[in-house]
Amino acid sequence: MTEGRNYREAAASFGGVAAEYERGRPGYPDELFDALERLWGRGLAGARVLDVGAGTGIATRLLAARGAEVVAVEPSPGMAARFLASSPGLPLVRGTGDDLPFHDGSVDLVAYAQAFHWTYPEKSVPEAVRVLRPGGAVAAWWNVYDETVPWVRARSERMAAALPDRYHGYGGISGHVGHFAPAGLAVERTALRWERRVTVEHVLTDLTSRSYLASLGPEERAPVLAAEREAMVAAFPDGVVVEPFSLDLTVAVKPG
């Protein structure tokens, strides 16, 4: 769970920036799902999958494209509305990972795309184990900006200085996923490198959808985004940015 700020305020903020989230957030390369299948030991095709914290459906659509029978689980009304508008053929259930509205032993995979850190693991891990069939798995993954790249590190430093009580990265992923093994799950992890080429304006749209900015009012958010636009244009005068990611994946398998 996110700490050091108002968790409920931050979690609730996504609904107000659902459009920016849909337009700005990065997707996931095919290699992610190849790795998930390899670590799990079975294919996604035909598997019954819950995409928990599905947001606008970025991962849900990709899981469905791999042949999974996927159901989105999303608590935010704003995000759910955007999901239904962009993914009308996919089912969505309102709920959270801490209280999954599904029967015991009813699914093959519980997936968290950029979302597990919004749960209380003492609740969400037992819930995942409860709804999984034998041999099923929990998969949690995050697109993490590669801060060994100077411009990425400089941006993080600017955000931390501008929003000292709100800004957060994903440095605590090991702590988040450390709850799986004590629950009796066999844990495998890997990281994949990938990048995307986008415009400065696209980067700012993505930034607007991050909880540390989304939870601000428009008047508070505007000067932070204006300063960031100025810094990014100075760093990328042609307006094109190559964003580097380390895609962190954990797959935790329930005994068969």
FIFITOR-181842 format. One record per residue (C-alpha): residue number from 0; y, x, z. Coordinates in steps of 0.5 Angstrom, whole numbers. Example, Ala and Ser with C-alpha at 12.3 -4.5 7.8 and 13.67 -1.06 7.14 Angstrom:
2
+-----+-------+-------+-------+
! pos !     Y !     X !     Z !
+-----+-------+-------+-------+
!   0 !    -9 !    25 !    16 !
!   1 !    -2 !    27 !    14 !
+-----+-------+-------+-------+
END
This chain:
256
+-----+-------+-------+-------+
! pos !     Y !     X !     Z !
+-----+-------+-------+-------+
!   0 !     0 !     0 !     0 !
!   1 !     7 !     2 !    -1 !
!   2 !    10 !     5 !     5 !
!   3 !    17 !     7 !     7 !
!   4 !    21 !     1 !     4 !
!   5 !    20 !    -7 !     5 !
!   6 !    13 !    -8 !     1 !
!   7 !    14 !   -15 !     0 !
!   8 !    21 !   -15 !    -3 !
!   9 !    19 !    -9 !    -7 !
!  10 !    12 !   -13 !    -9 !
!  11 !    16 !   -19 !   -11 !
!  12 !    21 !   -16 !   -15 !
!  13 !    17 !   -15 !   -21 !
!  14 !    18 !   -23 !   -23 !
!  15 !    25 !   -22 !   -25 !
!  16 !    24 !   -16 !   -29 !
!  17 !    18 !   -19 !   -33 !
!  18 !    21 !   -18 !   -40 !
!  19 !    23 !   -11 !   -39 !
!  20 !    16 !    -9 !   -36 !
!  21 !    12 !   -12 !   -42 !
!  22 !    17 !    -8 !   -47 !
!  23 !    18 !    -2 !   -43 !
!  24 !    11 !     0 !   -39 !
!  25 !     6 !     5 !   -43 !
!  26 !    -1 !     2 !   -45 !
!  27 !    -7 !     6 !   -44 !
!  28 !   -11 !    10 !   -49 !
!  29 !   -18 !     9 !   -52 !
!  30 !   -20 !    15 !   -48 !
!  31 !   -19 !    11 !   -41 !
!  32 !   -24 !     6 !   -43 !
!  33 !   -29 !    11 !   -46 !
!  34 !   -28 !    15 !   -39 !
!  35 !   -29 !     9 !   -35 !
!  36 !   -36 !     7 !   -38 !
!  37 !   -38 !    14 !   -38 !
!  38 !   -37 !    14 !   -30 !
!  39 !   -39 !     7 !   -29 !
!  40 !   -46 !     8 !   -33 !
!  41 !   -45 !     2 !   -37 !
!  42 !   -41 !    -1 !   -43 !
!  43 !   -35 !    -6 !   -42 !
!  44 !   -38 !   -11 !   -48 !
!  45 !   -40 !   -17 !   -44 !
!  46 !   -38 !   -15 !   -37 !
!  47 !   -35 !   -20 !   -33 !
!  48 !   -28 !   -17 !   -31 !
!  49 !   -23 !   -18 !   -26 !
!  50 !   -16 !   -15 !   -28 !
!  51 !   -13 !   -15 !   -21 !
!  52 !    -5 !   -15 !   -21 !
!  53 !    -5 !   -16 !   -28 !
!  54 !     2 !   -17 !   -29 !
!  55 !     4 !   -18 !   -36 !
!  56 !    -3 !   -17 !   -39 !
!  57 !    -2 !   -10 !   -42 !
!  58 !    -9 !    -8 !   -39 !
!  59 !   -12 !   -15 !   -40 !
!  60 !   -11 !   -15 !   -47 !
!  61 !   -14 !    -8 !   -48 !
!  62 !   -20 !   -10 !   -44 !
!  63 !   -22 !   -16 !   -48 !
!  64 !   -21 !   -12 !   -54 !
!  65 !   -27 !    -8 !   -51 !
!  66 !   -31 !   -14 !   -51 !
!  67 !   -30 !   -15 !   -44 !
!  68 !   -30 !   -23 !   -41 !
!  69 !   -24 !   -21 !   -37 !
!  70 !   -20 !   -26 !   -32 !
!  71 !   -13 !   -24 !   -30 !
!  72 !   -11 !   -24 !   -23 !
!  73 !    -4 !   -24 !   -21 !
!  74 !     1 !   -27 !   -16 !
!  75 !     8 !   -27 !   -19 !
!  76 !    10 !   -33 !   -22 !
!  77 !    15 !   -29 !   -27 !
!  78 !     9 !   -24 !   -29 !
!  79 !     4 !   -30 !   -30 !
!  80 !     9 !   -34 !   -34 !
!  81 !    10 !   -27 !   -38 !
!  82 !     3 !   -26 !   -39 !
!  83 !     1 !   -33 !   -41 !
!  84 !     7 !   -33 !   -46 !
!  85 !     4 !   -26 !   -49 !
!  86 !    -4 !   -27 !   -48 !
!  87 !    -5 !   -35 !   -49 !
!  88 !   -12 !   -34 !   -50 !
!  89 !   -14 !   -30 !   -44 !
!  90 !   -15 !   -34 !   -37 !
!  91 !   -11 !   -32 !   -31 !
!  92 !   -12 !   -34 !   -24 !
!  93 !    -6 !   -34 !   -19 !
!  94 !    -9 !   -29 !   -13 !
!  95 !    -9 !   -22 !   -10 !
!  96 !   -14 !   -17 !    -9 !
!  97 !   -13 !   -18 !    -1 !
!  98 !   -16 !   -25 !    -2 !
!  99 !   -20 !   -26 !    -9 !
! 100 !   -21 !   -33 !   -11 !
! 101 !   -28 !   -32 !   -13 !
! 102 !   -35 !   -33 !   -11 !
! 103 !   -40 !   -27 !    -8 !
! 104 !   -43 !   -23 !   -13 !
! 105 !   -40 !   -26 !   -19 !
! 106 !   -37 !   -20 !   -23 !
! 107 !   -39 !   -14 !   -26 !
! 108 !   -32 !   -10 !   -25 !
! 109 !   -26 !   -11 !   -21 !
! 110 !   -20 !    -7 !   -25 !
! 111 !   -13 !    -5 !   -22 !
! 112 !    -9 !    -2 !   -27 !
! 113 !    -3 !     1 !   -24 !
! 114 !    -4 !    -4 !   -18 !
! 115 !    -9 !    -2 !   -13 !
! 116 !    -3 !     1 !    -9 !
! 117 !     0 !    -6 !    -8 !
! 118 !    -6 !    -8 !    -4 !
! 119 !    -8 !    -7 !     3 !
! 120 !   -15 !    -3 !     2 !
! 121 !   -18 !    -5 !     9 !
! 122 !   -18 !   -12 !     6 !
! 123 !   -18 !   -11 !    -2 !
! 124 !   -24 !    -6 !    -2 !
! 125 !   -29 !   -11 !     2 !
! 126 !   -26 !   -16 !    -2 !
! 127 !   -28 !   -12 !    -8 !
! 128 !   -35 !   -11 !    -6 !
! 129 !   -36 !   -18 !    -4 !
! 130 !   -35 !   -21 !   -11 !
! 131 !   -39 !   -15 !   -15 !
! 132 !   -46 !   -16 !   -17 !
! 133 !   -50 !   -10 !   -15 !
! 134 !   -49 !    -4 !   -20 !
! 135 !   -42 !    -7 !   -21 !
! 136 !   -36 !    -2 !   -20 !
! 137 !   -28 !    -2 !   -18 !
! 138 !   -24 !     2 !   -23 !
! 139 !   -17 !     4 !   -21 !
! 140 !   -12 !     8 !   -25 !
! 141 !    -5 !    10 !   -26 !
! 142 !    -1 !    13 !   -31 !
! 143 !     3 !    19 !   -27 !
! 144 !     9 !    22 !   -31 !
! 145 !     7 !    30 !   -31 !
! 146 !    12 !    33 !   -26 !
! 147 !    10 !    40 !   -29 !
! 148 !    15 !    38 !   -35 !
! 149 !    22 !    40 !   -33 !
! 150 !    26 !    34 !   -35 !
! 151 !    21 !    29 !   -32 !
! 152 !    22 !    33 !   -25 !
! 153 !    29 !    33 !   -26 !
! 154 !    29 !    25 !   -27 !
! 155 !    25 !    25 !   -21 !
! 156 !    30 !    29 !   -17 !
! 157 !    36 !    24 !   -19 !
! 158 !    32 !    18 !   -17 !
! 159 !    30 !    21 !   -11 !
! 160 !    38 !    23 !    -9 !
! 161 !    40 !    16 !   -12 !
! 162 !    35 !    12 !    -8 !
! 163 !    33 !    16 !    -2 !
! 164 !    30 !     9 !     1 !
! 165 !    27 !     6 !    -5 !
! 166 !    24 !    12 !   -10 !
! 167 !    17 !    13 !   -10 !
! 168 !    12 !    17 !   -14 !
! 169 !     5 !    17 !   -14 !
! 170 !     3 !    23 !   -10 !
! 171 !    -1 !    19 !    -6 !
! 172 !    -7 !    17 !   -10 !
! 173 !   -12 !    20 !    -7 !
! 174 !   -10 !    17 !     0 !
! 175 !   -11 !    10 !    -4 !
! 176 !   -17 !    11 !    -7 !
! 177 !   -20 !    15 !    -1 !
! 178 !   -22 !     8 !     2 !
! 179 !   -28 !     7 !    -3 !
! 180 !   -33 !    12 !    -1 !
! 181 !   -33 !     9 !     7 !
! 182 !   -35 !     2 !     4 !
! 183 !   -41 !     5 !     1 !
! 184 !   -39 !     6 !    -6 !
! 185 !   -41 !    12 !   -10 !
! 186 !   -34 !    15 !   -13 !
! 187 !   -32 !    19 !   -19 !
! 188 !   -26 !    21 !   -21 !
! 189 !   -22 !    24 !   -27 !
! 190 !   -15 !    25 !   -30 !
! 191 !   -14 !    25 !   -38 !
! 192 !    -8 !    28 !   -41 !
! 193 !    -4 !    24 !   -46 !
! 194 !     3 !    22 !   -49 !
! 195 !     8 !    17 !   -52 !
! 196 !    14 !    18 !   -57 !
! 197 !    19 !    13 !   -55 !
! 198 !    27 !    12 !   -55 !
! 199 !    32 !    13 !   -49 !
! 200 !    33 !     6 !   -49 !
! 201 !    26 !     5 !   -49 !
! 202 !    25 !    10 !   -43 !
! 203 !    31 !     6 !   -39 !
! 204 !    27 !    -1 !   -40 !
! 205 !    21 !     2 !   -37 !
! 206 !    25 !     5 !   -31 !
! 207 !    28 !    -2 !   -30 !
! 208 !    21 !    -5 !   -29 !
! 209 !    20 !     0 !   -23 !
! 210 !    20 !    -3 !   -17 !
! 211 !    25 !     2 !   -14 !
! 212 !    30 !    -1 !   -19 !
! 213 !    27 !    -8 !   -20 !
! 214 !    28 !    -9 !   -13 !
! 215 !    36 !    -8 !   -13 !
! 216 !    41 !   -13 !   -15 !
! 217 !    44 !   -12 !   -22 !
! 218 !    51 !    -9 !   -20 !
! 219 !    47 !    -4 !   -15 !
! 220 !    42 !    -2 !   -21 !
! 221 !    47 !    -2 !   -27 !
! 222 !    51 !     5 !   -24 !
! 223 !    44 !     8 !   -23 !
! 224 !    42 !     6 !   -30 !
! 225 !    48 !     9 !   -33 !
! 226 !    48 !    15 !   -30 !
! 227 !    41 !    16 !   -32 !
! 228 !    42 !    14 !   -39 !
! 229 !    48 !    20 !   -39 !
! 230 !    43 !    25 !   -37 !
! 231 !    37 !    23 !   -42 !
! 232 !    42 !    23 !   -48 !
! 233 !    44 !    30 !   -46 !
! 234 !    37 !    32 !   -45 !
! 235 !    35 !    28 !   -52 !
! 236 !    41 !    28 !   -56 !
! 237 !    37 !    25 !   -62 !
! 238 !    35 !    20 !   -58 !
! 239 !    27 !    21 !   -58 !
! 240 !    23 !    22 !   -52 !
! 241 !    16 !    25 !   -51 !
! 242 !    13 !    22 !   -45 !
! 243 !     7 !    26 !   -42 !
! 244 !     2 !    23 !   -37 !
! 245 !    -4 !    25 !   -33 !
! 246 !    -8 !    18 !   -33 !
! 247 !   -11 !    18 !   -26 !
! 248 !   -18 !    14 !   -26 !
! 249 !   -23 !    13 !   -20 !
! 250 !   -29 !     9 !   -21 !
! 251 !   -33 !     7 !   -15 !
! 252 !   -40 !     4 !   -16 !
! 253 !   -43 !    -1 !   -12 !
! 254 !   -51 !     1 !   -10 !
! 255 !   -56 !    -3 !   -15 !
+-----+-------+-------+-------+
END
